[in-house]
Amino acid sequence: MALEAPAPEKSGAPEASASVQGHAPDNEIVVTRRTPSPADPAEHLNAVSYEAVQAVDKAVIGPIAHTYEKTVPTPVRDGLHNALDNLDEPIVFVNFLLQLKPGKALETLGRFAINSTLGLAGLFDVAKRKPFNLPRRSNGLADTLGFYGVGPGPYLFLPVIGSTTLRDLIARPFDLLVLPVIAPKPFADPKVALGKSVLNALDERVQDDGKFLRLRSAPDPYVAQREEYLARRKAEIEVLKGKRKSLDDPPYYQWPDTEPKNRDDAKRKPSETSAAPANGAVSSPPATSP
């Protein structure tokens, strides 16, 4: 398809660089060179954006997220997370219809109705429990395009958005318009939309903190970030096509065998996988990702 870019040969651990990467004495300079990836033709610009975002995350966004995690009680954070997920259900519903999956579309509509009422505006995920047993699924226009064979196109790492591809970037505005169209009051209000985006970014930063730790501890964090994202997006499309049962069956990515870089990081247990979708029902990981 028009957006197709050559996929990296491996979707596991980052590829080896031209020289060994590791800890060197303070007076020794180690020069490394990444193996070019056909999926990342704009690597130089992406890497510059990545480094700038990391500086902002370590100085501002990360501390804010960790303070939020430590000071806000878990039930409150869980309720906010559930409510944000519930607001994304209309996006999931529309895209299951576009994929000609009426069964899953109806289940999604049922989840939205149950959680919006019995779940008190989505604060509680009642639908996933007995007797309903309606699991949460992710979906979006980028997934629909992938389902119909549109390739990801080149990888991009952008401020505010973070990891994405040309396909996912093009599809993103459609997903952001669904909620304001079906519920213009209050979601068409720019202030409300901005507030929701900020809460989404904060929630995702907290939810994915363990994953960020693993990526930052990799020999080449930028490559690890790119390969994990591309592998996850490929796996999510394969789930839609019925080629795999879930992201973890089999595991979509082989995490680098690394240790946390400092004591504070070591206290936070990294998650092995992230179930949050990269695009569609939930926006792609915010630019505060590693």
VEXDREN-2710 file (C-alpha; in Angstrom, 1 decimal):
% VEXDREN-2710
k/r/px/py/pz
1/MET/0.0/0.0/0.0
2/ALA/1.0/3.6/-0.3
3/LEU/2.1/4.0/3.3
4/GLU/4.0/0.7/3.5
5/ALA/7.6/0.9/4.8
6/PRO/9.9/-2.0/5.0
7/ALA/9.5/-3.7/8.4
8/PRO/12.5/-4.3/10.5
9/GLU/13.8/-7.8/10.3
10/LYS/13.6/-8.3/14.0
11/SER/10.9/-7.0/16.4
12/GLY/12.7/-8.1/19.5
13/ALA/15.6/-6.6/21.4
14/PRO/17.5/-3.7/19.8
15/GLU/20.0/-4.5/17.1
16/ALA/23.7/-4.4/18.0
17/SER/25.5/-1.1/17.1
18/ALA/28.8/-0.8/15.4
19/SER/30.7/-0.9/18.6
20/VAL/29.9/-2.3/22.1
21/GLN/27.6/-0.1/24.1
22/GLY/28.1/-0.1/27.8
23/HIS/29.7/1.7/30.8
24/ALA/33.1/3.2/29.9
25/PRO/35.6/4.9/32.2
26/ASP/35.0/8.7/32.5
27/ASN/38.1/9.5/30.4
28/GLU/37.2/7.2/27.6
29/ILE/34.9/8.1/24.7
30/VAL/32.9/5.3/23.1
31/VAL/31.6/6.0/19.6
32/THR/28.6/3.9/18.5
33/ARG/26.6/3.7/15.3
34/ARG/23.1/2.4/15.0
35/THR/22.3/-0.1/12.3
36/PRO/20.0/1.8/9.9
37/SER/16.4/0.6/9.9
38/PRO/14.3/0.7/6.7
39/ALA/11.3/1.4/8.9
40/ASP/12.9/4.6/10.2
41/PRO/14.2/6.7/7.3
42/ALA/14.0/9.9/9.5
43/GLU/16.0/8.4/12.3
44/HIS/18.3/11.4/12.8
45/LEU/15.5/13.8/13.3
46/ASN/13.5/11.3/15.3
47/ALA/16.4/10.7/17.6
48/VAL/16.9/14.4/18.2
49/SER/13.2/14.7/19.1
50/TYR/13.5/11.7/21.3
51/GLU/16.4/13.1/23.3
52/ALA/14.7/16.5/23.8
53/VAL/11.5/14.8/25.0
54/GLN/13.5/12.7/27.5
55/ALA/15.1/15.8/29.0
56/VAL/11.6/17.3/29.5
57/ASP/10.2/14.1/30.9
58/LYS/13.0/13.6/33.4
59/ALA/12.9/17.2/34.6
60/VAL/9.1/17.9/34.6
61/ILE/6.7/15.3/33.4
62/GLY/8.1/12.2/35.1
63/PRO/8.2/13.9/38.6
64/ILE/4.7/15.2/38.1
65/ALA/3.5/11.7/37.2
66/HIS/5.3/10.1/40.2
67/THR/3.9/12.7/42.6
68/TYR/0.4/12.1/41.2
69/GLU/0.9/8.3/41.7
70/LYS/2.2/8.7/45.3
71/THR/-0.4/11.3/46.5
72/VAL/-3.6/10.3/44.8
73/PRO/-5.2/7.2/46.3
74/THR/-5.2/4.1/44.1
75/PRO/-9.1/3.9/43.9
76/VAL/-9.3/7.4/42.7
77/ARG/-6.6/6.9/40.0
78/ASP/-8.3/3.6/39.0
79/GLY/-11.6/5.4/38.7
80/LEU/-10.2/8.1/36.5
81/HIS/-8.5/5.5/34.3
82/ASN/-11.8/3.6/33.9
83/ALA/-13.7/6.8/33.1
84/LEU/-11.1/7.8/30.4
85/ASP/-11.3/4.3/28.9
86/ASN/-15.1/4.6/28.9
87/LEU/-15.0/7.9/26.9
88/ASP/-13.0/6.1/24.2
89/GLU/-15.6/3.3/23.8
90/PRO/-17.4/5.2/21.0
91/ILE/-14.2/5.2/19.0
92/VAL/-13.9/1.4/19.5
93/PHE/-17.5/0.9/18.5
94/VAL/-17.3/2.9/15.2
95/ASN/-14.2/1.1/14.1
96/PHE/-15.5/-2.3/14.8
97/LEU/-18.4/-1.4/12.5
98/LEU/-15.9/-0.2/9.8
99/GLN/-14.2/-3.6/10.2
100/LEU/-17.5/-5.4/9.7
101/LYS/-17.4/-6.9/13.1
102/PRO/-21.0/-6.3/14.4
103/GLY/-20.6/-8.7/17.3
104/LYS/-17.7/-6.9/18.8
105/ALA/-19.3/-3.6/18.0
106/LEU/-22.4/-4.6/20.0
107/GLU/-20.3/-5.8/22.9
108/THR/-18.5/-2.4/22.9
109/LEU/-21.8/-0.6/22.9
110/GLY/-23.0/-2.7/25.7
111/ARG/-19.9/-2.0/27.7
112/PHE/-20.4/1.7/27.2
113/ALA/-24.0/1.6/28.3
114/ILE/-23.4/-0.5/31.4
115/ASN/-20.4/1.4/32.6
116/SER/-22.0/4.8/31.9
117/THR/-24.9/3.9/34.1
118/LEU/-24.2/1.1/36.6
119/GLY/-20.5/2.1/36.6
120/LEU/-21.3/5.7/37.5
121/ALA/-20.1/7.5/34.3
122/GLY/-17.4/4.9/33.8
123/LEU/-15.7/5.2/37.2
124/PHE/-16.2/1.5/37.7
125/ASP/-15.7/-1.2/35.0
126/VAL/-18.8/-3.1/35.9
127/ALA/-19.1/-4.6/32.4
128/LYS/-16.0/-6.8/32.6
129/ARG/-17.4/-8.6/35.7
130/LYS/-20.0/-11.3/36.0
131/PRO/-22.7/-11.6/34.7
132/PHE/-21.8/-9.3/31.8
133/ASN/-18.2/-10.5/31.1
134/LEU/-17.6/-7.9/28.4
135/PRO/-13.8/-7.4/28.1
136/ARG/-12.4/-4.1/27.1
137/ARG/-10.9/-3.9/23.6
138/SER/-8.9/-1.2/21.9
139/ASN/-9.5/0.0/18.4
140/GLY/-9.1/3.1/16.2
141/LEU/-8.9/4.2/12.6
142/ALA/-5.2/3.3/12.4
143/ASP/-6.2/-0.2/13.3
144/THR/-8.9/-0.2/10.7
145/LEU/-6.5/0.9/8.0
146/GLY/-4.1/-1.8/9.1
147/PHE/-6.9/-4.4/9.1
148/TYR/-7.5/-3.6/5.5
149/GLY/-3.9/-3.8/4.5
150/VAL/-2.6/-0.3/4.8
151/GLY/1.1/-0.5/5.9
152/PRO/2.4/1.6/8.8
153/GLY/4.7/3.8/6.7
154/PRO/7.8/5.4/8.2
155/TYR/8.3/5.5/12.0
156/LEU/8.2/8.9/13.6
157/PHE/8.9/10.2/17.1
158/LEU/7.2/13.6/17.6
159/PRO/6.9/16.0/20.4
160/VAL/3.5/15.7/22.3
161/ILE/2.6/12.5/20.4
162/GLY/5.7/10.4/20.9
163/SER/6.1/7.2/18.9
164/THR/3.9/6.9/15.9
165/THR/3.9/6.0/12.2
166/LEU/2.6/7.9/9.2
167/ARG/-0.5/5.8/9.1
168/ASP/-1.2/6.2/12.8
169/LEU/-0.5/9.9/12.6
170/ILE/-3.0/10.4/9.7
171/ALA/-5.7/8.4/11.4
172/ARG/-5.3/10.2/14.8
173/PRO/-7.5/13.3/14.0
174/PHE/-10.4/11.1/13.1
175/ASP/-10.4/9.3/16.4
176/LEU/-10.1/12.7/18.3
177/LEU/-13.2/13.9/16.5
178/VAL/-15.6/11.0/17.3
179/LEU/-16.4/12.0/20.9
180/PRO/-17.0/15.8/20.1
181/VAL/-19.3/14.8/17.2
182/ILE/-21.5/12.4/19.1
183/ALA/-21.5/14.5/22.3
184/PRO/-20.7/18.1/21.4
185/LYS/-21.6/19.2/24.9
186/PRO/-19.2/19.3/26.6
187/PHE/-16.6/17.6/24.5
188/ALA/-16.6/20.1/21.6
189/ASP/-15.4/22.7/24.1
190/PRO/-11.6/23.2/23.5
191/LYS/-11.0/23.6/27.3
192/VAL/-12.7/20.3/28.0
193/ALA/-10.9/18.6/25.1
194/LEU/-7.6/19.9/26.4
195/GLY/-8.3/18.8/30.0
196/LYS/-9.2/15.3/28.8
197/SER/-5.9/15.2/26.7
198/VAL/-3.9/16.2/29.8
199/LEU/-5.6/13.6/32.0
200/ASN/-5.0/11.0/29.3
201/ALA/-1.3/11.8/29.1
202/LEU/-0.9/11.8/32.9
203/ASP/-2.8/8.5/33.2
204/GLU/-0.8/6.8/30.4
205/ARG/2.5/8.1/31.9
206/VAL/1.7/6.4/35.2
207/GLN/0.3/3.2/33.7
208/ASP/3.3/2.7/31.5
209/ASP/6.0/3.8/34.0
210/GLY/7.4/0.3/34.3
211/LYS/7.6/-0.1/30.5
212/PHE/9.4/3.2/30.3
213/LEU/11.9/2.0/32.8
214/ARG/12.7/-1.1/30.8
215/LEU/13.2/0.9/27.6
216/ARG/15.4/3.4/29.3
217/SER/17.6/0.7/30.7
218/ALA/18.2/-0.8/27.2
219/PRO/21.6/-0.5/25.6
220/ASP/20.1/1.9/23.1
221/PRO/16.8/3.3/24.5
222/TYR/15.8/5.0/21.2
223/VAL/16.0/1.8/19.3
224/ALA/14.3/-0.2/22.0
225/GLN/11.5/2.4/22.0
226/ARG/11.1/2.2/18.3
227/GLU/11.2/-1.6/18.0
228/GLU/8.7/-2.1/20.9
229/TYR/6.3/0.4/19.4
230/LEU/6.4/-1.2/15.9
231/ALA/6.2/-4.7/17.3
232/ARG/3.2/-3.8/19.4
233/ARG/1.4/-2.1/16.6
234/LYS/2.0/-5.1/14.3
235/ALA/0.7/-7.4/17.0
236/GLU/-2.4/-5.3/17.6
237/ILE/-3.3/-5.5/13.9
238/GLU/-2.6/-9.3/13.9
239/VAL/-5.1/-9.7/16.8
240/LEU/-7.8/-7.9/14.7
241/LYS/-7.0/-10.2/11.8
242/GLY/-7.2/-13.3/14.0
243/LYS/-3.5/-14.2/13.5
244/ARG/-2.8/-14.2/17.2
245/LYS/-4.9/-14.5/20.3
246/SER/-3.5/-11.5/22.2
247/LEU/-0.4/-9.3/22.6
248/ASP/1.0/-11.9/25.0
249/ASP/0.1/-15.1/23.1
250/PRO/2.8/-15.2/21.9
251/PRO/4.6/-12.2/23.5
252/TYR/4.8/-9.5/21.0
253/TYR/8.3/-8.2/22.1
254/GLN/11.5/-9.6/23.6
255/TRP/12.4/-7.1/26.3
256/PRO/16.1/-6.3/26.7
257/ASP/17.6/-8.2/29.7
258/THR/18.7/-5.0/31.6
259/GLU/18.6/-3.7/35.1
260/PRO/17.1/-0.4/36.4
261/LYS/19.6/2.5/36.3
262/ASN/19.1/3.8/39.9
263/ARG/17.5/3.0/43.2
264/ASP/14.4/5.0/42.6
265/ASP/13.7/3.2/39.4
266/ALA/14.4/-0.1/41.0
267/LYS/11.5/0.5/43.4
268/ARG/9.0/0.6/40.5
269/LYS/8.3/-2.9/39.1
270/PRO/8.3/-2.7/35.3
271/SER/5.4/-4.4/33.5
272/GLU/6.3/-7.0/31.0
273/THR/3.8/-5.7/28.4
274/SER/1.5/-2.8/27.9
275/ALA/-2.1/-3.5/27.1
276/ALA/-2.9/0.1/26.3
277/PRO/-3.3/0.6/22.5
278/ALA/-1.0/2.9/20.7
279/ASN/-3.6/4.5/18.6
280/GLY/-7.3/4.6/18.2
281/ALA/-9.4/4.2/21.4
282/VAL/-6.5/5.5/23.4
283/SER/-4.1/8.0/21.9
284/SER/-0.5/6.9/21.2
285/PRO/1.8/7.0/24.2
286/PRO/2.4/10.7/25.1
287/ALA/5.7/12.3/24.2
288/THR/6.8/11.8/27.7
289/SER/7.5/8.2/26.8
290/PRO/11.2/7.2/26.9
END
